[in-house]
């Protein structure tokens, strides 16, 4: 016979014995759903004709100003909760400062995103228009979310930027850590399975195809590696084809290099190099 009371007592004991806080009063976290809602509003702000066509009809200022006020107030609250997660005491002034910088940087992010759309259009002959890229490409969406989340990561905000990029990861299959540094005119083609680690540095006009990993050599040392450069540096005008893995914080892919599909690289590559693996033997039986 089912004994709910007994199970509830066991759960309560498990909560008490856990090394992590388990009851709501013990832990104050940002609101994940609200963070995603804010992210959606930032997307509307960046591209109103695409994602808010009924609200943005001619008067740009009348559309953007109240939306900016709304985003500012809501993101400030989530930043405050995130700062409280890490720090004790009053974090209101710091949250206001970070939220102000976040809002102030959005016009700059908008300009960079336009370069990303241009890079996608230049690099994909299947793209019918730049509008198609903004409206529908998962790679572009993942880049948009990364660029917004990176602002908060730079200011040391816990949880919120990671919620943003993991939401994009769940929607697109593209995993970009908010700590990565990525230059303008960045293009992800197809995208599924791409992983870009926290300390990765990517220059301008870099193009990645599906299944690329820009990762660390070994995570076995765990938290002792926090803050250490453990992911590769990709310089300007590099193309990395599908399935390639480039690992290690000392690994630098030189400017203009082309990395062939399924390559496994743990050492630096010179400027303008062409890297490929030997073709495997193909056996066809009738």
C-alpha positions as a Markdown table, in Angstrom:
| # | Residue | x | y | z |
|---|---|---|---|---|
| 1 | Unk | 0.0 | 0.0 | 0.0 |
| 2 | Unk | 1.3 | 3.4 | -0.9 |
| 3 | Unk | 2.4 | 5.4 | 2.2 |
| 4 | Unk | 2.8 | 9.0 | 1.0 |
| 5 | Unk | 3.5 | 10.3 | 4.5 |
| 6 | Unk | 6.4 | 7.9 | 5.0 |
| 7 | Unk | 7.9 | 8.8 | 1.6 |
| 8 | Unk | 7.5 | 12.5 | 2.4 |
| 9 | Unk | 9.4 | 12.0 | 5.7 |
| 10 | Unk | 12.2 | 10.2 | 3.8 |
| 11 | Unk | 12.4 | 13.1 | 1.3 |
| 12 | Unk | 12.5 | 15.6 | 4.1 |
| 13 | Unk | 15.4 | 13.7 | 5.7 |
| 14 | Unk | 17.2 | 13.5 | 2.3 |
| 15 | Unk | 16.8 | 17.3 | 1.9 |
| 16 | Unk | 18.3 | 17.8 | 5.4 |
| 17 | Unk | 21.2 | 15.5 | 4.8 |
| 18 | Unk | 22.1 | 16.9 | 1.4 |
| 19 | Unk | 25.3 | 18.8 | 1.0 |
| 20 | Unk | 23.4 | 21.2 | -1.3 |
| 21 | Unk | 20.5 | 23.5 | -0.2 |
| 22 | Unk | 17.2 | 22.0 | -1.1 |
| 23 | Unk | 14.4 | 24.1 | 0.5 |
| 24 | Unk | 13.4 | 27.3 | -1.2 |
| 25 | Unk | 14.1 | 29.5 | 1.9 |
| 26 | Unk | 17.7 | 28.2 | 1.9 |
| 27 | Unk | 18.6 | 29.5 | -1.6 |
| 28 | Unk | 17.7 | 32.5 | -3.7 |
| 29 | Unk | 18.2 | 31.9 | -7.4 |
| 30 | Unk | 17.4 | 34.0 | -10.5 |
| 31 | Unk | 14.2 | 33.0 | -12.3 |
| 32 | Unk | 15.1 | 30.8 | -15.3 |
| 33 | Unk | 11.8 | 31.5 | -17.1 |
| 34 | Unk | 12.2 | 35.2 | -16.6 |
| 35 | Unk | 15.7 | 35.1 | -18.0 |
| 36 | Unk | 14.5 | 33.4 | -21.1 |
| 37 | Unk | 11.6 | 35.9 | -21.4 |
| 38 | Unk | 14.1 | 38.8 | -21.1 |
| 39 | Unk | 16.3 | 37.1 | -23.8 |
| 40 | Unk | 13.2 | 37.0 | -26.1 |
| 41 | Unk | 12.6 | 40.6 | -25.5 |
| 42 | Unk | 16.2 | 41.5 | -26.4 |
| 43 | Unk | 15.7 | 39.5 | -29.6 |
| 44 | Unk | 12.6 | 41.6 | -30.3 |
| 45 | Unk | 14.5 | 44.8 | -29.6 |
| 46 | Unk | 17.4 | 43.8 | -31.9 |
| 47 | Unk | 15.2 | 42.7 | -34.8 |
| 48 | Unk | 11.7 | 44.2 | -34.4 |
| 49 | Unk | 10.5 | 43.7 | -38.0 |
| 50 | Unk | 11.2 | 40.0 | -37.6 |
| 51 | Unk | 10.1 | 39.2 | -34.1 |
| 52 | Unk | 7.7 | 42.1 | -33.2 |
| 53 | Unk | 6.2 | 43.1 | -36.5 |
| 54 | Unk | 2.8 | 44.1 | -35.0 |
| 55 | Unk | 4.4 | 46.4 | -32.4 |
| 56 | Unk | 7.1 | 48.1 | -34.4 |
| 57 | Unk | 5.3 | 49.9 | -37.2 |
| 58 | Unk | 7.4 | 53.0 | -38.2 |
| 59 | Unk | 8.2 | 54.8 | -34.9 |
| 60 | Unk | 11.5 | 53.2 | -33.8 |
| 61 | Unk | 11.8 | 55.3 | -30.7 |
| 62 | Unk | 8.3 | 54.7 | -29.5 |
| 63 | Unk | 9.0 | 50.9 | -29.8 |
| 64 | Unk | 12.5 | 50.7 | -28.4 |
| 65 | Unk | 12.4 | 53.1 | -25.5 |
| 66 | Unk | 9.7 | 51.4 | -23.4 |
| 67 | Unk | 11.1 | 48.0 | -24.2 |
| 68 | Unk | 14.5 | 49.1 | -23.1 |
| 69 | Unk | 13.1 | 50.3 | -19.8 |
| 70 | Unk | 11.3 | 47.0 | -19.3 |
| 71 | Unk | 14.4 | 45.0 | -20.1 |
| 72 | Unk | 16.5 | 47.2 | -17.8 |
| 73 | Unk | 14.3 | 46.7 | -14.7 |
| 74 | Unk | 13.9 | 43.0 | -15.2 |
| 75 | Unk | 17.5 | 42.2 | -15.9 |
| 76 | Unk | 18.6 | 44.3 | -12.9 |
| 77 | Unk | 16.4 | 42.1 | -10.7 |
| 78 | Unk | 17.9 | 38.9 | -12.1 |
| 79 | Unk | 21.4 | 40.3 | -11.8 |
| 80 | Unk | 20.7 | 41.2 | -8.2 |
| 81 | Unk | 19.5 | 37.7 | -7.4 |
| 82 | Unk | 22.6 | 36.2 | -9.2 |
| 83 | Unk | 25.0 | 38.5 | -7.2 |
| 84 | Unk | 23.2 | 37.5 | -4.0 |
| 85 | Unk | 23.9 | 33.9 | -4.8 |
| 86 | Unk | 27.6 | 34.6 | -4.7 |
| 87 | Unk | 27.9 | 37.5 | -2.2 |
| 88 | Unk | 26.4 | 38.6 | 1.1 |
| 89 | Unk | 25.1 | 42.0 | 1.9 |
| 90 | Unk | 23.5 | 44.7 | -0.3 |
| 91 | Unk | 24.2 | 44.1 | -4.0 |
| 92 | Unk | 21.8 | 46.7 | -5.3 |
| 93 | Unk | 24.3 | 49.3 | -6.4 |
| 94 | Unk | 26.4 | 46.7 | -8.2 |
| 95 | Unk | 23.4 | 45.2 | -9.9 |
| 96 | Unk | 22.4 | 48.7 | -11.1 |
| 97 | Unk | 25.8 | 49.3 | -12.5 |
| 98 | Unk | 25.9 | 46.0 | -14.4 |
| 99 | Unk | 22.4 | 46.4 | -15.7 |
| 100 | Unk | 23.2 | 49.9 | -16.9 |
| 101 | Unk | 26.3 | 48.7 | -18.8 |
| 102 | Unk | 24.3 | 45.8 | -20.2 |
| 103 | Unk | 21.6 | 48.1 | -21.7 |
| 104 | Unk | 24.2 | 50.6 | -22.9 |
| 105 | Unk | 26.1 | 47.9 | -24.8 |
| 106 | Unk | 23.1 | 46.6 | -26.7 |
| 107 | Unk | 23.4 | 49.1 | -29.7 |
| 108 | Unk | 27.0 | 47.9 | -30.1 |
| 109 | Unk | 25.9 | 44.2 | -30.0 |
| 110 | Unk | 23.3 | 45.0 | -32.6 |
| 111 | Unk | 25.9 | 46.3 | -35.0 |
| 112 | Unk | 28.1 | 43.2 | -34.4 |
| 113 | Unk | 25.1 | 40.9 | -35.1 |
| 114 | Unk | 24.6 | 42.6 | -38.4 |
| 115 | Unk | 28.2 | 41.6 | -39.4 |
| 116 | Unk | 27.4 | 38.0 | -38.3 |
| 117 | Unk | 24.3 | 38.0 | -40.6 |
| 118 | Unk | 26.5 | 39.3 | -43.5 |
| 119 | Unk | 29.1 | 36.6 | -42.8 |
| 120 | Unk | 26.4 | 33.9 | -43.0 |
| 121 | Unk | 25.0 | 35.3 | -46.2 |
| 122 | Unk | 28.5 | 35.5 | -47.8 |
| 123 | Unk | 29.4 | 32.0 | -46.7 |
| 124 | Unk | 26.2 | 30.1 | -47.5 |
| 125 | Unk | 25.0 | 29.8 | -51.1 |
| 126 | Unk | 21.8 | 28.2 | -49.9 |
| 127 | Unk | 20.8 | 31.4 | -48.0 |
| 128 | Unk | 18.1 | 33.2 | -49.9 |
| 129 | Unk | 18.7 | 36.5 | -48.1 |
| 130 | Unk | 20.1 | 38.0 | -44.9 |
| 131 | Unk | 16.6 | 38.3 | -43.6 |
| 132 | Unk | 16.2 | 34.5 | -43.9 |
| 133 | Unk | 19.3 | 34.1 | -41.8 |
| 134 | Unk | 18.1 | 36.4 | -39.0 |
| 135 | Unk | 14.6 | 34.9 | -39.0 |
| 136 | Unk | 15.4 | 31.2 | -39.2 |
| 137 | Unk | 19.1 | 30.1 | -38.9 |
| 138 | Unk | 19.8 | 28.3 | -35.6 |
| 139 | Unk | 23.5 | 29.2 | -35.9 |
| 140 | Unk | 22.6 | 32.9 | -36.0 |
| 141 | Unk | 20.3 | 32.5 | -33.0 |
| 142 | Unk | 23.1 | 30.8 | -31.0 |
| 143 | Unk | 25.5 | 33.6 | -31.8 |
| 144 | Unk | 22.9 | 36.2 | -30.8 |
| 145 | Unk | 22.4 | 34.6 | -27.4 |
| 146 | Unk | 26.1 | 34.2 | -26.9 |
| 147 | Unk | 26.8 | 37.9 | -27.6 |
| 148 | Unk | 24.1 | 39.0 | -25.1 |
| 149 | Unk | 25.2 | 36.5 | -22.4 |
| 150 | Unk | 28.9 | 37.4 | -22.8 |
| 151 | Unk | 28.1 | 40.9 | -21.6 |
| 152 | Unk | 27.0 | 39.6 | -18.3 |
| 153 | Unk | 29.8 | 37.0 | -18.1 |
| 154 | Unk | 32.3 | 39.8 | -18.4 |
| 155 | Unk | 30.9 | 41.5 | -15.4 |
| 156 | Unk | 31.1 | 38.4 | -13.3 |
| 157 | Unk | 27.3 | 37.7 | -13.1 |
| 158 | Unk | 26.7 | 34.1 | -12.0 |
| 159 | Unk | 24.1 | 31.8 | -13.4 |
| 160 | Unk | 22.3 | 34.2 | -15.7 |
| 161 | Unk | 24.6 | 34.1 | -18.8 |
| 162 | Unk | 24.8 | 30.3 | -18.5 |
| 163 | Unk | 21.0 | 30.0 | -18.4 |
| 164 | Unk | 20.9 | 32.0 | -21.6 |
| 165 | Unk | 23.5 | 30.0 | -23.5 |
| 166 | Unk | 22.2 | 26.6 | -22.3 |
| 167 | Unk | 18.7 | 27.7 | -23.5 |
| 168 | Unk | 20.2 | 28.3 | -26.9 |
| 169 | Unk | 22.0 | 25.0 | -26.7 |
| 170 | Unk | 18.8 | 23.2 | -26.0 |
| 171 | Unk | 17.1 | 25.0 | -29.0 |
| 172 | Unk | 19.9 | 24.6 | -31.5 |
| 173 | Unk | 22.3 | 21.9 | -30.5 |
| 174 | Unk | 25.1 | 24.5 | -30.4 |
| 175 | Unk | 27.0 | 24.8 | -27.2 |
| 176 | Unk | 28.8 | 28.2 | -26.8 |
| 177 | Unk | 30.1 | 29.0 | -23.3 |
| 178 | Unk | 29.4 | 32.6 | -22.5 |
| 179 | Unk | 33.0 | 33.1 | -21.5 |
| 180 | Unk | 34.4 | 32.6 | -25.0 |
| 181 | Unk | 35.7 | 35.6 | -26.8 |
| 182 | Unk | 34.4 | 35.8 | -30.4 |
| 183 | Unk | 35.1 | 38.5 | -33.0 |
| 184 | Unk | 32.9 | 40.0 | -35.7 |
| 185 | Unk | 31.6 | 38.3 | -38.9 |
| 186 | Unk | 31.3 | 35.0 | -37.1 |
| 187 | Unk | 29.5 | 32.3 | -39.1 |
| 188 | Unk | 28.2 | 28.9 | -37.9 |
| 189 | Unk | 26.9 | 26.7 | -40.8 |
| 190 | Unk | 24.4 | 24.0 | -39.9 |
| 191 | Unk | 25.7 | 24.0 | -36.4 |
| 192 | Unk | 24.4 | 20.9 | -34.7 |
| 193 | Unk | 27.0 | 19.5 | -32.3 |
| 194 | Unk | 29.4 | 22.5 | -32.1 |
| 195 | Unk | 31.1 | 23.0 | -28.8 |
| 196 | Unk | 33.0 | 26.2 | -27.9 |
| 197 | Unk | 34.7 | 26.2 | -24.5 |
| 198 | Unk | 34.9 | 28.9 | -22.0 |
| 199 | Unk | 38.4 | 30.2 | -22.7 |
| 200 | Unk | 38.3 | 29.9 | -26.4 |
| 201 | Unk | 39.4 | 33.0 | -28.4 |
| 202 | Unk | 38.1 | 33.4 | -31.9 |
| 203 | Unk | 39.1 | 36.2 | -34.3 |
| 204 | Unk | 37.2 | 37.9 | -37.1 |
| 205 | Unk | 35.6 | 36.2 | -40.1 |
| 206 | Unk | 35.9 | 32.7 | -38.7 |
| 207 | Unk | 33.6 | 30.0 | -40.1 |
| 208 | Unk | 32.6 | 26.8 | -38.3 |
| 209 | Unk | 30.7 | 23.8 | -39.6 |
| 210 | Unk | 28.7 | 21.2 | -37.7 |
| 211 | Unk | 30.3 | 19.0 | -35.1 |
| 212 | Unk | 33.3 | 21.2 | -34.5 |
| 213 | Unk | 34.8 | 21.0 | -30.9 |
| 214 | Unk | 37.0 | 23.8 | -29.6 |
| 215 | Unk | 37.8 | 22.2 | -26.3 |
| 216 | Unk | 40.2 | 21.4 | -23.5 |
| 217 | Unk | 42.7 | 18.6 | -23.5 |
| 218 | Unk | 41.6 | 17.1 | -20.3 |
| 219 | Unk | 39.1 | 18.0 | -17.6 |
| 220 | Unk | 40.4 | 15.5 | -15.1 |
| 221 | Unk | 41.8 | 18.2 | -12.8 |
| 222 | Unk | 38.4 | 19.8 | -12.5 |
| 223 | Unk | 38.0 | 23.0 | -10.5 |
| 224 | Unk | 41.8 | 23.4 | -10.2 |
| 225 | Unk | 41.7 | 24.5 | -13.8 |
| 226 | Unk | 39.1 | 27.2 | -13.3 |
| 227 | Unk | 40.4 | 30.5 | -14.8 |
| 228 | Unk | 43.2 | 28.8 | -16.7 |
| 229 | Unk | 43.4 | 29.2 | -20.5 |
| 230 | Unk | 42.5 | 25.6 | -21.6 |
| 231 | Unk | 40.8 | 26.1 | -24.9 |
| 232 | Unk | 42.3 | 27.0 | -28.3 |
| 233 | Unk | 42.8 | 30.3 | -30.0 |
| 234 | Unk | 41.5 | 30.6 | -33.5 |
| 235 | Unk | 42.9 | 33.6 | -35.5 |
| 236 | Unk | 41.2 | 35.7 | -38.2 |
| 237 | Unk | 39.8 | 34.2 | -41.4 |
| 238 | Unk | 39.9 | 30.5 | -40.4 |
| 239 | Unk | 37.6 | 27.9 | -41.7 |
| 240 | Unk | 37.0 | 24.7 | -39.7 |
| 241 | Unk | 35.1 | 21.9 | -41.4 |
| 242 | Unk | 32.7 | 19.4 | -39.8 |
| 243 | Unk | 33.8 | 17.0 | -37.1 |
| 244 | Unk | 37.1 | 18.7 | -36.4 |
| 245 | Unk | 38.4 | 18.8 | -32.8 |
| 246 | Unk | 40.9 | 21.4 | -31.7 |
| 247 | Unk | 42.0 | 21.1 | -28.1 |
| 248 | Unk | 44.2 | 22.8 | -25.6 |
| 249 | Unk | 44.9 | 26.3 | -24.3 |
| 250 | Unk | 48.3 | 26.5 | -26.0 |
| 251 | Unk | 46.9 | 25.5 | -29.4 |
| 252 | Unk | 46.8 | 28.4 | -31.9 |
| 253 | Unk | 45.3 | 28.1 | -35.4 |
| 254 | Unk | 47.0 | 30.6 | -37.5 |
| 255 | Unk | 45.3 | 33.3 | -39.6 |
| 256 | Unk | 43.8 | 32.1 | -42.8 |
| 257 | Unk | 44.2 | 28.4 | -42.0 |
| 258 | Unk | 41.7 | 25.8 | -43.2 |
| 259 | Unk | 41.1 | 22.8 | -41.0 |
| 260 | Unk | 39.7 | 19.7 | -42.8 |
| 261 | Unk | 36.8 | 17.6 | -41.6 |
| 262 | Unk | 37.4 | 15.1 | -38.7 |
| 263 | Unk | 40.9 | 16.5 | -38.0 |
| 264 | Unk | 42.1 | 16.0 | -34.4 |
| 265 | Unk | 44.5 | 18.8 | -33.5 |
| 266 | Unk | 46.4 | 19.4 | -30.2 |
| 267 | Unk | 49.2 | 21.6 | -31.5 |
| 268 | Unk | 49.5 | 24.9 | -33.2 |
| 269 | Unk | 49.0 | 25.4 | -36.9 |
| 270 | Unk | 50.8 | 28.0 | -39.0 |
| 271 | Unk | 49.1 | 30.9 | -40.8 |
| 272 | Unk | 47.5 | 29.9 | -44.1 |
| 273 | Unk | 48.1 | 26.2 | -43.5 |
| 274 | Unk | 45.8 | 23.5 | -44.9 |
| 275 | Unk | 45.2 | 20.6 | -42.5 |
| 276 | Unk | 43.5 | 17.3 | -43.5 |
| 277 | Unk | 43.6 | 13.7 | -42.5 |
| 278 | Unk | 44.5 | 10.9 | -44.9 |
| 279 | Unk | 41.5 | 9.4 | -46.7 |
| 280 | Unk | 40.5 | 6.1 | -45.1 |
| 281 | Unk | 40.5 | 3.0 | -47.4 |
| 282 | Unk | 37.0 | 2.7 | -48.9 |
| 283 | Unk | 35.8 | -0.9 | -49.4 |
| 284 | Unk | 32.7 | -1.5 | -51.5 |
| 285 | Unk | 31.3 | -5.0 | -51.7 |
| 286 | Unk | 28.8 | -6.1 | -54.3 |
